[in-house]
């Protein structure tokens, strides 16, 4: 740090000597910005790049670096302008094209009605920009991973096989150097095996551990670690990177849990992002009887020290390797037990994470080698909801939305998949097209997460001999009518690559039967736990893709079967384990108490399995 400060002082002195209007001073400002950015002072770095462009407004490096910082501040429109300026000045600059591609990926969601000049959508612009980078730097595997994500979001499968092959090779090369390659959450869509996912996450966690090793010694000891009694009130600390905001499914899960927690636990919450003013976040904060910590302005070290001060027995990571992650907090923490819960659907592969919350179908015994954590298994789904309390609109006998209003005929068989479109693979889409060819009265109902996706999927459908108009796309529905609208679907088709998670609970509450093909990794088996929790395993879990097609075709040709399944869900949903919030919360609590009892006995973490008490 001293060397950096010295270099910074020298550069600032040189800038002072030259004077702000000297045409050569822009280079010094860029170097100052680079040093400040490396030191994590993004605000001052941004000002330095502003100064450089004020002096010399045609500098590619200044535009590019300022664009990168604007992305750090989530100012993607500003970043877009910076990167566009950079590529106009230098059309062969890969860093500028890469930044532009990433900015457009985010703007597709931030500005759903917008599009960049010359393209039909931000997603298509992003694909063009990232392919441009690959033409300039064919071995840039980081850009390739971003390109694959962009292509998956619009279901552009033109290069899917060769890209997945390259992604697997890139992972092997990085692993040979004991390095992480792909962001673990996105790795689920890259076709990696469970062992490859484990290796990828392991080297990320190793790097995190090593980066904080010298700082962990400075974190105060946690008195709870020495308290080996199992009879006292457990102090549970929930950490959420998104700050328990309404936009996250984890926040809605925790809101449900906290309303039903027993008096034998004390809840602490550590919000790592600012307040969004939502009722959900406010409800969670009210439920925290132990304490609430606004952590967005605290360093990882300060938060780890706060956890020790709060004497937390079990620190719960509800974010994992997803957006807004601050995994270093858990590597620094002196909490006796760290539990991964709900946020990341798979192994963290980290020595500092002791348990993973799951259920018996999502993580069966034969797949335990795919996890470094000990498993805390509940008898029904580990995903908790409060639909019975908060989503009663679907139980109304008055129909508020008709099939016709949604664009369907009364005699259509509506096959729906409301999952994110990146979860659709060519092989499952091929199965869906086979079903639709054999049952002409079917229509496929998808959500329009990307404006460009409908074009690509309809093109794939036409190539498979299915009329384009049999694919129906809708934008996301407002929450107050979402489940009412979706309840018109006759059957939900799950995606094997990455199952429906929260969406699965939603459609089952809306009385839509669900069909799923379980895979091997966590994200590919969550629907199995949901289906078991509505007691439909025999009807809804299939063995392979051929079985998937044949079961759906058989159901569609015997419409009475679909009708009876929907009626069964309508009649039973108030009594099904999946929607028994008290029951599911108690199972999670019991698993936590079992973890603590293992710790209190002086033994290392081991698998805990909660018996069915319903």
C-alpha positions as CSV (number, residue, x, y, z in Angstrom):
1,X,0.0,0.0,0.0
2,X,2.9,2.3,0.8
3,X,4.4,1.8,-2.7
4,X,1.1,2.5,-4.3
5,X,0.6,5.7,-2.3
6,X,4.1,6.8,-3.3
7,X,3.4,6.2,-7.0
8,X,0.1,8.1,-6.6
9,X,1.9,11.1,-5.0
10,X,4.4,11.2,-7.8
11,X,1.8,11.1,-10.5
12,X,-0.3,13.8,-8.8
13,X,2.9,16.0,-8.5
14,X,3.7,15.5,-12.1
15,X,0.1,16.4,-13.1
16,X,0.5,19.6,-11.0
17,X,3.7,20.5,-12.8
18,X,2.2,20.0,-16.3
19,X,-1.1,21.8,-15.5
20,X,-4.6,20.6,-16.2
21,X,-4.7,22.0,-19.8
22,X,-1.4,20.5,-20.9
23,X,-2.4,18.0,-23.7
24,X,-0.1,15.4,-22.3
25,X,-1.5,15.4,-18.8
26,X,-4.4,13.0,-19.8
27,X,-1.9,10.1,-19.7
28,X,-1.1,10.9,-16.0
29,X,-4.7,11.2,-15.1
30,X,-5.4,7.7,-16.6
31,X,-2.5,6.3,-14.6
32,X,-3.9,7.9,-11.5
33,X,-7.3,6.4,-12.2
34,X,-5.7,3.0,-12.7
35,X,-4.0,3.1,-9.4
36,X,-7.1,4.3,-7.5
37,X,-9.2,1.6,-9.2
38,X,-6.7,-1.0,-8.1
39,X,-6.9,0.3,-4.6
40,X,-10.7,0.0,-4.6
41,X,-11.3,3.8,-4.6
42,X,-13.7,3.8,-7.5
43,X,-15.2,7.2,-6.9
44,X,-11.9,9.0,-7.1
45,X,-10.8,6.8,-10.0
46,X,-13.9,7.9,-11.9
47,X,-13.0,11.5,-11.4
48,X,-9.5,10.9,-12.7
49,X,-10.8,9.4,-15.9
50,X,-13.3,12.3,-16.2
51,X,-10.3,14.7,-15.9
52,X,-8.4,12.7,-18.6
53,X,-11.3,13.0,-21.1
54,X,-11.8,16.6,-20.2
55,X,-8.3,17.3,-21.4
56,X,-8.3,14.9,-24.3
57,X,-11.7,13.7,-25.3
58,X,-10.6,11.0,-27.8
59,X,-8.7,8.6,-25.6
60,X,-9.8,5.0,-25.9
61,X,-8.2,3.8,-22.7
62,X,-9.9,6.5,-20.6
63,X,-13.4,5.7,-22.1
64,X,-12.8,2.0,-21.6
65,X,-11.7,2.3,-18.0
66,X,-14.5,4.7,-17.1
67,X,-17.0,2.3,-18.7
68,X,-15.7,-0.5,-16.5
69,X,-16.2,1.7,-13.4
70,X,-19.6,2.8,-14.5
71,X,-20.5,-0.9,-14.6
72,X,-19.2,-1.3,-11.0
73,X,-21.7,1.4,-10.1
74,X,-24.5,-0.3,-12.0
75,X,-24.6,2.7,-14.3
76,X,-25.0,0.6,-17.5
77,X,-26.3,3.4,-19.7
78,X,-23.3,5.5,-18.9
79,X,-21.1,2.5,-19.5
80,X,-22.8,1.9,-22.8
81,X,-21.9,5.4,-24.0
82,X,-18.3,5.1,-22.9
83,X,-17.8,1.7,-24.6
84,X,-19.5,2.9,-27.8
85,X,-17.2,5.9,-27.9
86,X,-14.2,3.6,-27.4
87,X,-15.2,1.2,-30.3
88,X,-15.9,4.1,-32.6
89,X,-12.4,5.4,-31.9
90,X,-10.8,2.0,-32.2
91,X,-13.0,-0.8,-33.8
92,X,-10.3,-3.4,-33.0
93,X,-10.2,-2.8,-29.2
94,X,-11.4,-6.1,-27.6
95,X,-11.7,-4.7,-24.1
96,X,-14.1,-2.0,-25.3
97,X,-16.2,-4.5,-27.3
98,X,-16.3,-6.8,-24.3
99,X,-17.5,-4.0,-22.0
100,X,-20.1,-3.0,-24.5
101,X,-21.4,-6.6,-24.8
102,X,-21.7,-6.9,-21.0
103,X,-23.4,-3.5,-20.7
104,X,-26.0,-4.6,-23.3
105,X,-26.6,-7.9,-21.5
106,X,-27.7,-5.9,-18.4
107,X,-29.6,-3.2,-20.3
108,X,-31.8,-5.9,-21.9
109,X,-33.4,-6.3,-18.4
110,X,-33.0,-2.7,-17.2
111,X,-34.6,-1.3,-20.3
112,X,-37.0,-4.0,-21.6
113,X,-38.5,-1.7,-24.2
114,X,-35.1,-0.4,-25.5
115,X,-32.7,-1.5,-28.1
116,X,-29.3,-0.3,-29.3
117,X,-29.0,1.4,-32.7
118,X,-28.7,-1.2,-35.5
119,X,-30.1,-4.2,-33.5
120,X,-33.5,-5.5,-32.7
121,X,-32.6,-6.1,-29.0
122,X,-29.8,-5.5,-26.5
123,X,-29.3,-9.2,-26.3
124,X,-28.6,-9.5,-30.0
125,X,-26.3,-6.5,-29.8
126,X,-24.5,-8.2,-26.9
127,X,-24.0,-11.4,-28.9
128,X,-22.5,-9.4,-31.9
129,X,-20.2,-7.5,-29.6
130,X,-18.9,-10.6,-27.8
131,X,-18.5,-12.5,-31.0
132,X,-16.4,-9.5,-32.2
133,X,-14.1,-10.0,-29.2
134,X,-13.7,-13.7,-30.1
135,X,-12.8,-12.8,-33.6
136,X,-10.1,-10.5,-32.2
137,X,-9.0,-12.8,-29.4
138,X,-10.0,-16.4,-30.2
139,X,-8.5,-17.8,-27.0
140,X,-10.3,-15.4,-24.7
141,X,-12.2,-18.0,-22.6
142,X,-13.7,-15.4,-20.2
143,X,-15.4,-13.6,-23.1
144,X,-16.5,-17.0,-24.5
145,X,-18.2,-17.8,-21.2
146,X,-20.0,-14.4,-21.4
147,X,-20.9,-15.1,-25.0
148,X,-22.4,-18.5,-24.1
149,X,-24.5,-16.9,-21.5
150,X,-25.7,-14.3,-24.0
151,X,-26.5,-17.0,-26.6
152,X,-28.3,-19.1,-24.0
153,X,-30.6,-16.2,-23.0
154,X,-32.0,-15.9,-26.5
155,X,-31.8,-19.7,-27.3
156,X,-29.3,-19.1,-30.2
157,X,-27.8,-22.6,-30.4
158,X,-25.8,-22.0,-33.6
159,X,-22.5,-22.8,-32.0
160,X,-23.6,-24.5,-28.8
161,X,-21.8,-27.8,-29.3
162,X,-18.4,-26.3,-30.2
163,X,-18.8,-23.7,-27.4
164,X,-19.6,-26.2,-24.7
165,X,-16.6,-28.3,-25.9
166,X,-14.3,-25.3,-25.6
167,X,-15.8,-24.4,-22.1
168,X,-15.0,-27.9,-20.8
169,X,-11.5,-27.7,-22.2
170,X,-11.0,-24.3,-20.6
171,X,-12.2,-25.7,-17.2
172,X,-9.7,-28.6,-17.5
173,X,-6.9,-26.3,-18.3
174,X,-7.6,-24.0,-15.4
175,X,-8.1,-26.9,-13.0
176,X,-4.6,-28.2,-14.1
177,X,-3.3,-24.9,-12.7
178,X,-5.5,-25.2,-9.6
179,X,-7.6,-22.2,-10.7
180,X,-11.3,-21.6,-11.0
181,X,-12.7,-20.9,-14.5
182,X,-16.4,-20.1,-14.6
183,X,-18.6,-18.2,-12.2
184,X,-20.2,-21.1,-10.3
185,X,-23.8,-20.1,-10.7
186,X,-23.4,-19.8,-14.5
187,X,-21.4,-23.0,-14.7
188,X,-24.7,-24.9,-14.3
189,X,-25.7,-23.8,-17.8
190,X,-22.4,-24.8,-19.4
191,X,-23.0,-28.6,-19.4
192,X,-20.5,-29.4,-16.7
193,X,-20.7,-32.7,-14.9
194,X,-21.2,-32.7,-11.1
195,X,-17.5,-33.5,-10.6
196,X,-16.5,-30.6,-12.9
197,X,-18.8,-28.2,-11.0
198,X,-17.2,-29.4,-7.7
199,X,-13.7,-28.8,-9.1
200,X,-14.6,-25.3,-10.5
201,X,-16.1,-24.2,-7.1
202,X,-13.3,-25.7,-5.1
203,X,-10.6,-23.6,-6.7
204,X,-12.6,-20.4,-6.3
205,X,-13.2,-21.2,-2.6
206,X,-9.4,-22.0,-2.2
207,X,-8.5,-18.6,-3.7
208,X,-11.0,-16.9,-1.3
209,X,-9.5,-18.7,1.7
210,X,-6.0,-17.8,0.8
211,X,-6.9,-14.1,0.1
212,X,-8.2,-13.6,3.7
213,X,-5.9,-16.0,5.6
214,X,-3.7,-13.3,7.2
215,X,-6.7,-11.2,8.1
216,X,-8.7,-13.9,9.8
217,X,-6.2,-13.9,12.6
218,X,-7.3,-10.4,13.4
219,X,-11.0,-11.2,13.7
220,X,-12.0,-11.4,17.4
221,X,-12.8,-14.9,18.7
222,X,-16.5,-15.9,18.9
223,X,-17.5,-16.8,22.5
224,X,-20.2,-19.1,21.0
225,X,-17.5,-21.4,19.7
226,X,-16.5,-22.3,23.3
227,X,-20.1,-22.7,24.6
228,X,-20.6,-26.4,24.1
229,X,-24.0,-26.7,25.7
230,X,-26.9,-27.8,23.5
231,X,-29.8,-26.6,25.7
232,X,-29.6,-22.8,25.2
233,X,-31.2,-20.6,22.7
234,X,-29.5,-20.8,19.3
235,X,-28.4,-17.5,17.8
236,X,-28.8,-17.8,14.0
237,X,-27.2,-15.2,11.8
238,X,-28.6,-14.8,8.2
239,X,-26.4,-13.0,5.7
240,X,-27.9,-11.8,2.4
241,X,-25.9,-10.2,-0.3
242,X,-28.9,-8.5,-1.9
243,X,-29.9,-7.0,1.5
244,X,-33.2,-9.1,1.8
245,X,-34.7,-7.1,-1.0
246,X,-38.1,-7.9,-2.5
247,X,-36.6,-8.8,-5.9
248,X,-35.0,-11.9,-4.6
249,X,-36.7,-15.3,-4.1
250,X,-34.5,-15.9,-1.0
251,X,-35.9,-12.8,0.7
252,X,-39.4,-14.1,0.2
253,X,-38.4,-17.5,1.6
254,X,-36.8,-16.0,4.7
255,X,-39.8,-13.7,5.2
256,X,-42.0,-16.9,5.3
257,X,-39.6,-18.7,7.7
258,X,-39.1,-15.8,10.1
259,X,-42.8,-15.5,10.7
260,X,-42.9,-19.1,11.8
261,X,-39.6,-19.5,13.7
262,X,-40.0,-20.9,17.2
263,X,-38.9,-19.2,20.4
264,X,-36.0,-21.5,20.8
265,X,-33.9,-19.5,18.2
266,X,-32.8,-15.9,18.1
267,X,-32.6,-14.3,14.6
268,X,-29.9,-11.9,13.5
269,X,-29.8,-10.4,10.0
270,X,-26.8,-8.9,8.1
271,X,-28.1,-7.0,5.1
272,X,-25.3,-6.4,2.6
273,X,-27.2,-4.1,0.2
274,X,-29.1,-0.9,0.8
275,X,-32.8,-0.7,1.7
276,X,-35.2,-1.0,-1.3
277,X,-38.2,0.2,0.8
278,X,-40.1,-3.1,0.2
279,X,-42.6,-4.6,2.6
280,X,-40.7,-7.9,2.4
281,X,-37.5,-6.4,3.7
282,X,-39.4,-4.5,6.4
283,X,-41.1,-7.7,7.5
284,X,-37.8,-9.5,7.7
285,X,-36.3,-6.7,9.7
286,X,-39.2,-6.7,12.2
287,X,-38.8,-10.5,12.6
288,X,-35.1,-10.2,13.6
289,X,-35.4,-10.4,17.4
290,X,-31.7,-10.6,17.9
291,X,-30.4,-7.7,15.8
292,X,-30.2,-6.1,12.3
293,X,-27.0,-5.0,10.8
294,X,-26.8,-2.7,7.8
295,X,-23.7,-4.2,6.2
296,X,-23.5,-2.4,2.8
297,X,-20.9,0.1,4.1
298,X,-19.0,-2.3,6.4
299,X,-15.9,-4.2,5.2
300,X,-15.8,-7.9,5.2
301,X,-13.5,-7.8,8.2
302,X,-15.8,-5.5,10.1
303,X,-18.8,-7.8,9.4
304,X,-16.9,-10.9,10.5
305,X,-16.0,-9.1,13.8
306,X,-19.7,-8.1,14.2
307,X,-20.7,-11.8,13.9
308,X,-18.2,-12.6,16.7
309,X,-19.6,-9.8,18.8
310,X,-23.1,-11.1,18.3
311,X,-22.0,-14.6,19.4
312,X,-23.6,-16.3,16.5
313,X,-23.8,-20.1,16.8
314,X,-24.8,-20.8,13.1
315,X,-24.0,-18.3,10.4
316,X,-26.2,-18.8,7.3
317,X,-25.1,-17.9,3.8
318,X,-28.2,-17.2,1.8
319,X,-26.4,-15.9,-1.2
320,X,-23.5,-18.3,-2.1
321,X,-21.9,-17.8,-5.4
322,X,-24.7,-15.6,-6.9
323,X,-25.0,-11.9,-7.5
324,X,-23.9,-9.5,-4.7
325,X,-21.9,-12.3,-3.1
326,X,-19.4,-11.5,-0.4
327,X,-18.1,-15.0,0.4
328,X,-15.0,-13.6,2.1
329,X,-17.2,-12.8,5.2
330,X,-17.7,-16.6,5.7
331,X,-14.0,-17.3,5.2
332,X,-13.1,-14.7,7.8
333,X,-15.9,-15.7,10.2
334,X,-15.2,-17.3,13.6
335,X,-18.7,-18.7,13.8
336,X,-18.7,-22.3,14.9
337,X,-21.0,-23.4,12.1
338,X,-21.5,-22.0,8.6
339,X,-24.6,-23.2,6.7
340,X,-25.3,-22.7,3.0
341,X,-29.0,-22.3,2.6
342,X,-31.3,-21.5,-0.4
343,X,-29.1,-19.0,-2.2
344,X,-26.7,-21.2,-4.2
345,X,-28.1,-24.5,-5.6
346,X,-25.0,-26.7,-5.2
347,X,-21.8,-27.2,-3.3
348,X,-19.7,-24.2,-2.3
349,X,-16.8,-26.6,-2.2
350,X,-15.3,-24.5,0.7
351,X,-13.6,-25.7,3.8
352,X,-15.2,-22.8,5.7
353,X,-18.8,-23.9,4.8
354,X,-19.7,-26.9,7.0
355,X,-23.3,-27.7,6.0
356,X,-25.6,-27.5,3.0
357,X,-29.4,-27.4,3.5
358,X,-31.2,-29.8,1.1
359,X,-33.8,-32.6,1.0
360,X,-33.6,-36.3,0.4
361,X,-34.5,-36.2,-3.3
362,X,-32.5,-33.2,-4.2
363,X,-29.3,-34.7,-2.6
364,X,-29.8,-38.4,-2.3
365,X,-27.0,-40.6,-0.6
366,X,-25.6,-41.8,-4.0
367,X,-24.6,-38.2,-4.9
368,X,-23.0,-37.2,-1.6
369,X,-19.6,-37.3,-3.1
370,X,-20.5,-34.2,-5.2
371,X,-20.5,-32.1,-2.0
372,X,-17.7,-31.0,0.3
373,X,-20.3,-29.9,2.9
374,X,-22.1,-32.3,5.2
375,X,-25.8,-32.4,4.2
376,X,-28.6,-31.3,6.4
377,X,-31.5,-33.1,4.9
378,X,-35.2,-32.3,5.6
379,X,-38.0,-34.8,4.6
380,X,-39.8,-32.5,2.2
381,X,-38.5,-29.7,0.0
382,X,-35.9,-27.4,1.6
383,X,-37.6,-24.5,-0.3
384,X,-40.0,-22.7,2.0
385,X,-42.9,-20.6,0.9
386,X,-46.0,-18.9,2.4
387,X,-48.3,-19.3,-0.5
388,X,-51.1,-20.5,1.9
389,X,-50.9,-17.2,3.6
390,X,-50.0,-14.8,0.8
391,X,-51.3,-16.2,-2.5
392,X,-54.9,-17.1,-1.8
393,X,-56.1,-15.4,-5.0
394,X,-55.8,-18.8,-6.9
395,X,-58.4,-20.4,-4.5
396,X,-61.1,-17.9,-5.7
397,X,-64.0,-19.6,-7.5
398,X,-64.5,-16.5,-9.6
399,X,-62.5,-16.6,-12.9
400,X,-60.8,-13.3,-13.4
401,X,-58.7,-14.1,-16.5
402,X,-59.9,-16.3,-19.4
403,X,-58.0,-18.5,-21.7
404,X,-59.1,-16.4,-24.6
405,X,-57.7,-13.3,-23.1
406,X,-54.4,-15.1,-22.8
407,X,-54.5,-16.0,-26.5
408,X,-55.5,-19.6,-26.2
409,X,-58.6,-21.5,-27.5
410,X,-60.8,-23.4,-25.0
411,X,-59.8,-26.8,-26.5
412,X,-56.0,-26.1,-26.6
413,X,-53.8,-28.3,-24.4
414,X,-51.5,-25.8,-22.8
415,X,-48.0,-27.1,-22.1
416,X,-46.1,-24.4,-20.1
417,X,-42.5,-23.8,-19.1
418,X,-42.2,-20.6,-17.1
419,X,-38.5,-21.2,-16.4
420,X,-35.8,-18.8,-17.5
421,X,-35.1,-19.5,-21.2
422,X,-31.4,-20.2,-20.7
423,X,-32.5,-23.4,-19.0
424,X,-33.9,-24.7,-22.3
425,X,-31.4,-27.0,-24.1
426,X,-31.8,-28.2,-27.7
427,X,-32.4,-31.8,-26.6
428,X,-35.3,-30.9,-24.3
429,X,-36.8,-28.6,-27.0
430,X,-36.5,-31.4,-29.4
431,X,-38.6,-33.6,-27.0
432,X,-41.2,-30.8,-26.7
433,X,-41.4,-30.5,-30.5
434,X,-41.9,-34.3,-30.8
435,X,-44.8,-34.0,-28.3
436,X,-46.4,-31.2,-30.3
437,X,-46.1,-33.0,-33.6
438,X,-47.9,-36.1,-32.1
439,X,-50.5,-34.1,-30.3
440,X,-51.7,-31.3,-32.7
441,X,-54.0,-29.7,-30.1
442,X,-51.0,-28.7,-27.9
443,X,-49.5,-25.2,-27.6
444,X,-46.3,-24.3,-25.8
445,X,-46.5,-21.4,-23.4
446,X,-43.2,-19.6,-22.5
447,X,-42.3,-16.3,-20.8
448,X,-40.6,-13.7,-22.9
449,X,-37.5,-13.1,-20.8
450,X,-35.7,-11.9,-23.9
451,X,-37.3,-10.1,-26.9
452,X,-35.0,-12.0,-29.3
453,X,-35.7,-15.5,-27.9
454,X,-39.2,-15.9,-29.5
455,X,-37.6,-15.4,-32.9
456,X,-35.0,-18.1,-32.4
457,X,-37.3,-20.6,-30.8
458,X,-40.0,-20.2,-33.4
459,X,-37.4,-20.7,-36.0
460,X,-36.3,-24.0,-34.3
461,X,-40.0,-25.0,-34.0
462,X,-40.6,-24.5,-37.8
463,X,-37.5,-26.5,-38.5
464,X,-39.0,-29.3,-36.4
465,X,-42.3,-29.2,-38.3
466,X,-44.3,-27.3,-35.7
467,X,-46.1,-24.1,-36.7
468,X,-44.6,-21.0,-35.2
469,X,-48.0,-19.7,-33.9
470,X,-48.2,-22.8,-31.6
471,X,-45.5,-21.2,-29.4
472,X,-47.1,-18.5,-27.2
473,X,-45.0,-15.9,-25.4
474,X,-46.1,-13.6,-22.7
475,X,-44.2,-11.0,-20.7
476,X,-43.9,-11.5,-17.0
477,X,-47.3,-11.0,-15.3
478,X,-47.9,-8.5,-12.4
479,X,-47.7,-10.4,-9.1
480,X,-51.4,-9.9,-8.3
481,X,-52.6,-11.8,-11.4
482,X,-49.5,-13.9,-12.1
483,X,-50.7,-17.2,-10.6
484,X,-54.3,-16.7,-11.8
485,X,-53.0,-16.4,-15.4
486,X,-50.6,-19.3,-15.1
487,X,-53.3,-21.6,-13.6
488,X,-54.7,-22.0,-17.1
489,X,-51.8,-24.2,-18.1
490,X,-52.6,-27.9,-18.2
491,X,-49.1,-29.2,-17.6
492,X,-45.8,-27.7,-16.6
493,X,-42.8,-29.0,-18.5
494,X,-39.7,-28.8,-16.3
495,X,-36.2,-28.3,-17.8
496,X,-33.7,-31.0,-17.0
497,X,-30.6,-28.8,-17.3
498,X,-31.7,-26.6,-14.4
499,X,-35.0,-27.3,-12.7
500,X,-37.7,-25.0,-11.7
501,X,-37.0,-23.9,-8.1
502,X,-39.2,-21.1,-6.8
503,X,-41.2,-21.2,-10.0
504,X,-41.9,-24.9,-9.3
505,X,-43.6,-24.1,-6.0
506,X,-45.6,-21.3,-7.7
507,X,-47.0,-23.6,-10.4
508,X,-47.9,-26.4,-8.0
509,X,-49.7,-23.9,-5.8
510,X,-51.6,-22.8,-8.9
511,X,-52.7,-26.4,-9.3
512,X,-50.6,-27.1,-12.4
513,X,-49.3,-30.7,-12.6
514,X,-45.5,-30.8,-13.2
515,X,-43.3,-33.2,-15.1
516,X,-39.6,-33.4,-14.4
517,X,-36.6,-35.5,-15.4
518,X,-34.1,-35.5,-12.4
519,X,-30.4,-35.2,-13.2
520,X,-27.3,-35.6,-11.0
521,X,-26.4,-32.2,-9.6
522,X,-28.4,-30.2,-7.1
523,X,-29.9,-27.7,-9.5
524,X,-31.2,-30.6,-11.6
525,X,-33.0,-32.3,-8.8
526,X,-34.8,-29.5,-6.8
527,X,-38.1,-30.2,-8.7
528,X,-37.9,-33.8,-7.4
529,X,-38.2,-32.5,-3.8
530,X,-41.0,-30.2,-4.8
531,X,-42.9,-33.0,-6.5
532,X,-42.5,-35.4,-3.5
533,X,-43.8,-32.6,-1.3
534,X,-47.1,-32.7,-3.2
535,X,-47.2,-36.5,-3.3
536,X,-47.0,-36.9,-7.1
537,X,-43.8,-38.8,-7.6
538,X,-45.4,-41.7,-9.4
539,X,-47.0,-39.5,-12.0
540,X,-44.5,-36.6,-12.3
541,X,-40.9,-38.0,-12.3
542,X,-39.6,-39.6,-15.5
543,X,-36.6,-41.8,-16.2
544,X,-35.1,-40.4,-19.5
545,X,-36.0,-38.1,-22.4
546,X,-38.0,-40.9,-24.3
547,X,-40.0,-41.5,-21.1
548,X,-40.5,-37.8,-20.8
549,X,-42.0,-37.6,-24.3
550,X,-44.1,-40.7,-23.9
551,X,-45.6,-39.7,-20.5
552,X,-46.6,-36.3,-21.8
553,X,-48.1,-37.6,-25.0
554,X,-50.1,-40.2,-23.0
555,X,-51.4,-37.5,-20.7
556,X,-52.4,-35.2,-23.5
557,X,-54.2,-38.0,-25.3
558,X,-56.1,-38.7,-22.1
559,X,-57.1,-35.2,-21.1
560,X,-59.1,-36.6,-18.2
561,X,-55.8,-37.5,-16.6
562,X,-54.6,-33.9,-16.7
563,X,-57.9,-32.7,-15.5
564,X,-57.9,-35.1,-12.5
565,X,-54.3,-34.1,-11.6
566,X,-55.2,-30.4,-11.6
567,X,-58.3,-31.2,-9.5
568,X,-56.3,-33.2,-7.1
569,X,-53.9,-30.3,-6.5
570,X,-56.8,-27.8,-6.1
571,X,-58.5,-30.0,-3.5
572,X,-55.3,-31.0,-1.6
573,X,-53.0,-28.0,-1.8
574,X,-54.1,-26.5,1.6
575,X,-53.0,-29.8,3.2
576,X,-49.9,-30.7,1.2
577,X,-46.5,-30.6,3.0
578,X,-45.0,-28.2,0.4
579,X,-47.3,-25.5,1.5
580,X,-47.2,-26.2,5.3
581,X,-44.9,-23.3,6.2
582,X,-44.9,-24.1,9.9
583,X,-43.9,-27.7,9.2
584,X,-41.1,-26.9,6.7
585,X,-39.7,-24.2,9.0
586,X,-39.7,-26.6,11.9
587,X,-37.7,-29.1,9.8
588,X,-35.0,-26.5,9.1
589,X,-34.9,-25.5,12.8
590,X,-34.5,-29.1,13.8
591,X,-31.7,-29.6,11.4
592,X,-29.9,-26.5,12.9
593,X,-30.3,-27.9,16.4
594,X,-28.9,-31.2,15.2
595,X,-25.9,-29.4,13.7
596,X,-25.3,-27.7,17.0
597,X,-25.7,-30.9,19.0
598,X,-23.0,-32.5,16.8
599,X,-20.8,-29.4,17.5
600,X,-21.6,-29.5,21.2
601,X,-20.5,-33.1,21.4
602,X,-17.1,-32.1,20.3
603,X,-17.2,-34.0,17.1
604,X,-16.7,-32.8,13.5
605,X,-19.7,-31.9,11.3
606,X,-21.6,-34.9,10.0
607,X,-24.7,-35.5,7.9
608,X,-27.9,-34.8,9.7
609,X,-31.3,-36.2,8.6
610,X,-34.6,-34.9,9.9
611,X,-37.3,-37.4,10.4
612,X,-40.8,-36.8,8.9
613,X,-43.0,-35.5,11.8
614,X,-46.1,-34.8,9.7
